[in-house]
């Protein structure tokens, strides 16, 4: 279990690095969504909720917005 947690923590760090280095990338929405999933996997619901809200605000026309809104509703 600890190995899985370390892997998820590594994923969060990788998403963060990507978001900083490639802040203008067309893949930014995907990185935000992936980070949200990783944070949720670590049990960090408040951080996950914040990232999900950011994802929706920054990408109102993204194909995953409907899913994101459903997940946000479930987290609230």
DSSP file (Angstrom, degrees, kcal/mol; ACC not computed):
  #  RESIDUE AA STRUCTURE BP1 BP2  ACC     N-H-->O    O-->H-N    N-H-->O    O-->H-N    TCO  KAPPA ALPHA  PHI   PSI    X-CA   Y-CA   Z-CA
    1    1 A X     >        0   0    0      0, 0.0     4,-2.1     0, 0.0     5,-0.2   0.000 360.0 360.0 360.0 -42.5    0.0    0.0    0.0
    2    2 A X  H  >  +     0   0    0      1,-0.2     4,-2.3     2,-0.2     5,-0.2   0.869 360.0  56.1 -61.2 -36.2    2.8    2.4    0.9
    3    3 A X  H  > S+     0   0    0      1,-0.2     4,-2.0     2,-0.2    -1,-0.2   0.914 106.9  49.3 -61.2 -43.3    4.3    1.8   -2.6
    4    4 A X  H  > S+     0   0    0      2,-0.2     4,-2.4     1,-0.2    -2,-0.2   0.908 109.4  51.6 -63.2 -42.9    1.1    2.8   -4.2
    5    5 A X  H  X S+     0   0    0     -4,-2.1     4,-2.7     1,-0.2    -1,-0.2   0.912 109.0  50.6 -61.6 -42.7    0.9    6.0   -2.2
    6    6 A X  H  X S+     0   0    0     -4,-2.3     4,-2.2     1,-0.2    -1,-0.2   0.889 109.9  51.1 -62.7 -38.0    4.5    6.9   -3.2
    7    7 A X  H  X S+     0   0    0     -4,-2.0     4,-1.9     2,-0.2    -2,-0.2   0.916 111.2  46.9 -65.0 -42.5    3.6    6.4   -6.8
    8    8 A X  H  X S+     0   0    0     -4,-2.4     4,-2.2     2,-0.2    -2,-0.2   0.908 111.0  51.6 -66.5 -41.5    0.5    8.6   -6.5
    9    9 A X  H  X S+     0   0    0     -4,-2.7     4,-2.1     1,-0.2    -1,-0.2   0.895 109.3  51.6 -60.7 -39.2    2.6   11.3   -4.7
   10   10 A X  H  X S+     0   0    0     -4,-2.2     4,-2.3     1,-0.2    -1,-0.2   0.874 106.8  53.6 -63.8 -37.5    5.1   11.0   -7.6
   11   11 A X  H  X S+     0   0    0     -4,-1.9     4,-2.7     2,-0.2    -2,-0.2   0.910 106.8  51.3 -63.9 -42.2    2.3   11.5  -10.1
   12   12 A X  H  X S+     0   0    0     -4,-2.2     4,-2.6     1,-0.2    -2,-0.2   0.928 111.0  48.3 -60.4 -44.8    1.1   14.7   -8.3
   13   13 A X  H  X S+     0   0    0     -4,-2.1     4,-2.5     1,-0.2    -1,-0.2   0.893 111.5  50.3 -63.0 -39.7    4.7   16.1   -8.4
   14   14 A X  H  X S+     0   0    0     -4,-2.3     4,-2.4     2,-0.2    -2,-0.2   0.911 110.9  48.3 -65.8 -42.2    5.0   15.2  -12.1
   15   15 A X  H  X S+     0   0    0     -4,-2.7     4,-2.8     2,-0.2    -2,-0.2   0.919 111.7  50.7 -62.7 -43.0    1.7   16.9  -12.9
   16   16 A X  H  X S+     0   0    0     -4,-2.6     4,-1.8     2,-0.2    -2,-0.2   0.931 110.6  48.7 -59.4 -45.8    2.8   20.0  -10.9
   17   17 A X  H  X S+     0   0    0     -4,-2.5     4,-2.9     1,-0.2     5,-0.3   0.914 112.5  48.4 -61.3 -43.5    6.1   20.0  -12.9
   18   18 A X  H  X S+     0   0    0     -4,-2.4     4,-3.1     1,-0.2    -1,-0.2   0.928 109.2  52.8 -61.2 -45.6    4.3   19.8  -16.2
   19   19 A X  H  < S+     0   0    0     -4,-2.8    -1,-0.2     1,-0.2    -2,-0.2   0.821 114.9  42.0 -63.5 -31.2    1.9   22.5  -15.2
   20   20 A X  H >< S+     0   0    0     -4,-1.8     3,-0.8    -5,-0.2    -2,-0.2   0.930 119.9  40.8 -78.1 -49.2    4.8   24.9  -14.4
   21   21 A X  H 3< S+     0   0    0     -4,-2.9    -2,-0.2     1,-0.3    -3,-0.2   0.844 128.5  30.0 -70.7 -34.0    7.0   24.0  -17.3
   22   22 A X  T >< S+     0   0    0     -4,-3.1     3,-2.1    -5,-0.3    -1,-0.3  -0.348  70.7 149.4-122.2  50.8    4.2   23.8  -19.9
   23   23 A X  T <  S+     0   0    0     -3,-0.8    -1,-0.1     1,-0.3    -2,-0.1   0.731  77.2  45.1 -60.6 -23.1    1.7   26.3  -18.6
   24   24 A X  T 3  S+     0   0    0     -3,-0.2    -1,-0.3     4,-0.0    -5,-0.1   0.317  86.1 127.9-101.6   7.8    0.5   27.2  -22.0
   25   25 A X    X   -     0   0    0     -3,-2.1     3,-1.5     1,-0.1     4,-0.3  -0.278  66.1-131.0 -66.7 146.8    0.3   23.6  -23.3
   26   26 A X  T 3  S+     0   0    0      1,-0.3     3,-0.3     2,-0.1     4,-0.2   0.634 109.6  62.4 -69.4 -12.1   -2.9   22.4  -24.9
   27   27 A X  T 3> S+     0   0    0      1,-0.2     4,-2.2    -5,-0.1     3,-0.3   0.413  72.1 100.7 -92.0   1.0   -2.5   19.4  -22.6
   28   28 A X  H <> S+     0   0    0     -3,-1.5     4,-2.6     1,-0.2     5,-0.2   0.903  78.6  53.4 -53.7 -45.8   -2.8   21.6  -19.4
   29   29 A X  H  > S+     0   0    0     -3,-0.3     4,-2.4    -4,-0.3    -1,-0.2   0.905 109.1  49.5 -58.1 -39.4   -6.5   20.6  -18.9
   30   30 A X  H  > S+     0   0    0     -3,-0.3     4,-2.7    -4,-0.2    -1,-0.2   0.896 110.1  50.6 -66.1 -39.0   -5.6   17.0  -19.0
   31   31 A X  H  X S+     0   0    0     -4,-2.2     4,-2.6     2,-0.2    -2,-0.2   0.907 110.3  49.6 -65.4 -41.3   -2.8   17.5  -16.5
   32   32 A X  H  X S+     0   0    0     -4,-2.6     4,-2.2     2,-0.2    -2,-0.2   0.925 112.3  47.8 -61.3 -44.0   -5.2   19.3  -14.2
   33   33 A X  H  X S+     0   0    0     -4,-2.4     4,-2.0    -5,-0.2    -2,-0.2   0.915 112.6  48.8 -64.9 -42.4   -7.7   16.5  -14.4
   34   34 A X  H  X S+     0   0    0     -4,-2.7     4,-2.2     1,-0.2    -1,-0.2   0.893 110.2  51.1 -63.6 -40.1   -4.9   13.9  -13.8
   35   35 A X  H  X S+     0   0    0     -4,-2.6     4,-2.8     1,-0.2     5,-0.2   0.901 107.9  53.7 -63.3 -39.8   -3.7   15.8  -10.8
   36   36 A X  H  X S+     0   0    0     -4,-2.2     4,-2.2     1,-0.2    -2,-0.2   0.914 108.8  48.1 -60.7 -43.5   -7.2   16.0   -9.4
   37   37 A X  H  X S+     0   0    0     -4,-2.0     4,-2.0     2,-0.2    -1,-0.2   0.907 112.0  49.9 -63.9 -41.9   -7.6   12.2   -9.7
   38   38 A X  H  X S+     0   0    0     -4,-2.2     4,-1.1     2,-0.2    -2,-0.2   0.921 110.1  49.4 -64.3 -44.4   -4.2   11.7   -8.0
   39   39 A X  H  <>S+     0   0    0     -4,-2.8     5,-2.5     1,-0.2     3,-0.4   0.898 110.1  51.3 -62.4 -39.8   -5.1   14.0   -5.1
   40   40 A X  H ><5S+     0   0    0     -4,-2.2     3,-1.6     1,-0.2    -1,-0.2   0.893 105.5  56.5 -63.0 -38.5   -8.4   12.2   -4.7
   41   41 A X  H 3<5S+     0   0    0     -4,-2.0    -1,-0.2     1,-0.3    -2,-0.2   0.765 105.9  51.1 -63.6 -25.4   -6.5    8.9   -4.6
   42   42 A X  T 3<5S-     0   0    0     -4,-1.1    -1,-0.3    -3,-0.4    -2,-0.2   0.427 120.5-111.0 -89.3  -0.2   -4.4   10.4   -1.7
   43   43 A X  T < 5S+     0   0    0     -3,-1.6     2,-1.5    -4,-0.2     3,-0.2   0.635  73.8 138.8  81.6  13.9   -7.6   11.3    0.1
   44   44 A X     >< +     0   0    0     -5,-2.5     4,-2.6     1,-0.2     5,-0.2  -0.577  17.8 163.8 -92.6  73.6   -7.0   15.0   -0.3
   45   45 A X  H  >  +     0   0    0     -2,-1.5     4,-2.8     1,-0.2    -1,-0.2   0.869  69.8  51.6 -63.5 -39.8  -10.6   15.9   -1.1
   46   46 A X  H  > S+     0   0    0     -3,-0.2     4,-2.2     2,-0.2    -1,-0.2   0.930 114.0  43.6 -65.2 -44.1  -10.3   19.7   -0.5
   47   47 A X  H  > S+     0   0    0      2,-0.2     4,-2.3     1,-0.2    -2,-0.2   0.903 114.5  50.9 -66.0 -40.4   -7.3   20.0   -2.8
   48   48 A X  H  X S+     0   0    0     -4,-2.6     4,-2.3     1,-0.2    -2,-0.2   0.912 110.0  49.8 -62.2 -43.0   -9.0   17.7   -5.4
   49   49 A X  H  X S+     0   0    0     -4,-2.8     4,-2.3     2,-0.2    -2,-0.2   0.900 110.3  50.7 -62.4 -42.1  -12.1   19.9   -5.2
   50   50 A X  H  X S+     0   0    0     -4,-2.2     4,-2.2     2,-0.2    -2,-0.2   0.909 111.8  46.6 -64.0 -43.2  -10.0   23.1   -5.7
   51   51 A X  H  X S+     0   0    0     -4,-2.3     4,-2.8     2,-0.2    -1,-0.2   0.894 111.6  51.9 -66.1 -39.7   -8.2   21.6   -8.8
   52   52 A X  H  X S+     0   0    0     -4,-2.3     4,-2.3     2,-0.2    -2,-0.2   0.905 109.6  48.9 -63.9 -41.6  -11.5   20.4  -10.2
   53   53 A X  H  X S+     0   0    0     -4,-2.3     4,-2.6     2,-0.2    -1,-0.2   0.908 111.6  49.8 -63.2 -42.3  -13.0   23.8   -9.8
   54   54 A X  H  X S+     0   0    0     -4,-2.2     4,-2.7     2,-0.2     5,-0.3   0.918 109.0  52.7 -61.2 -43.9   -9.9   25.3  -11.5
   55   55 A X  H  X S+     0   0    0     -4,-2.8     4,-1.6     1,-0.2    -2,-0.2   0.930 112.1  44.5 -56.7 -48.2  -10.3   22.8  -14.4
   56   56 A X  H  < S+     0   0    0     -4,-2.3    -2,-0.2     1,-0.2    -1,-0.2   0.915 114.6  48.6 -65.0 -44.3  -13.9   23.8  -14.9
   57   57 A X  H  < S+     0   0    0     -4,-2.6     3,-0.5     1,-0.2    -2,-0.2   0.898 117.0  41.1 -63.7 -41.4  -13.2   27.5  -14.7
   58   58 A X  H  < S+     0   0    0     -4,-2.7    -1,-0.2     1,-0.2    -2,-0.2   0.727 125.8  33.4 -79.1 -22.1  -10.3   27.4  -17.1
   59   59 A X    ><  +     0   0    0     -4,-1.6     3,-1.9    -5,-0.3    -1,-0.2  -0.433  61.1 158.9-135.2  59.9  -11.8   24.9  -19.6
   60   60 A X  T 3  S+     0   0    0     -3,-0.5    -1,-0.1     1,-0.3    -3,-0.1   0.701  81.7  43.8 -61.8 -18.6  -15.6   25.5  -19.8
   61   61 A X  T 3  S+     0   0    0     -3,-0.1    -1,-0.3     4,-0.1     2,-0.1   0.299  82.4 125.7-108.5   9.3  -15.8   23.8  -23.2
   62   62 A X    X   -     0   0    0     -3,-1.9     3,-1.9    -6,-0.1     4,-0.3  -0.392  69.6-121.7 -68.6 144.8  -13.6   20.8  -22.5
   63   63 A X  T 3  S+     0   0    0      1,-0.3     4,-0.3     2,-0.1     3,-0.3   0.726 111.3  54.9 -59.9 -21.4  -15.1   17.4  -23.2
   64   64 A X  T 3> S+     0   0    0      1,-0.2     4,-2.9     2,-0.1    -1,-0.3   0.432  78.2  95.7 -92.6   1.9  -14.5   16.3  -19.6
   65   65 A X  H <> S+     0   0    0     -3,-1.9     4,-2.7     1,-0.2     5,-0.2   0.903  82.5  51.8 -61.3 -42.1  -16.4   19.3  -18.0
   66   66 A X  H  > S+     0   0    0     -4,-0.3     4,-1.8    -3,-0.3    -1,-0.2   0.925 113.5  44.9 -60.3 -43.6  -19.6   17.4  -17.6
   67   67 A X  H  > S+     0   0    0     -4,-0.3     4,-2.5     2,-0.2    -2,-0.2   0.914 111.9  53.0 -63.7 -42.5  -17.7   14.6  -15.9
   68   68 A X  H  X S+     0   0    0     -4,-2.9     4,-2.7     1,-0.2    -2,-0.2   0.899 108.0  50.2 -60.8 -41.8  -15.9   17.1  -13.8
   69   69 A X  H  X S+     0   0    0     -4,-2.7     4,-2.2     2,-0.2    -1,-0.2   0.880 110.0  50.9 -65.4 -37.6  -19.1   18.7  -12.7
   70   70 A X  H  X S+     0   0    0     -4,-1.8     4,-2.0    -5,-0.2    -2,-0.2   0.930 112.0  46.2 -63.8 -45.3  -20.5   15.4  -11.7
   71   71 A X  H  X S+     0   0    0     -4,-2.5     4,-2.1     2,-0.2    -2,-0.2   0.914 111.4  52.2 -64.0 -42.8  -17.4   14.5   -9.6
   72   72 A X  H  X S+     0   0    0     -4,-2.7     4,-1.5     1,-0.2    -1,-0.2   0.903 108.7  50.8 -60.5 -41.8  -17.5   18.0   -8.0
   73   73 A X  H  < S+     0   0    0     -4,-2.2    -1,-0.2     1,-0.2    -2,-0.2   0.902 110.2  49.5 -60.9 -42.0  -21.1   17.5   -7.0
   74   74 A X  H  < S+     0   0    0     -4,-2.0    -1,-0.2     1,-0.2    -2,-0.2   0.839 109.0  52.4 -67.3 -32.9  -20.3   14.1   -5.5
   75   75 A X  H  <        0   0    0     -4,-2.1    -1,-0.2     1,-0.2    -2,-0.2   0.773 360.0 360.0 -73.6 -25.9  -17.4   15.6   -3.5
   76   76 A X     <        0   0    0     -4,-1.5    -1,-0.2    -5,-0.2    -2,-0.2   0.456 360.0 360.0 -86.2 360.0  -19.6   18.3   -2.1
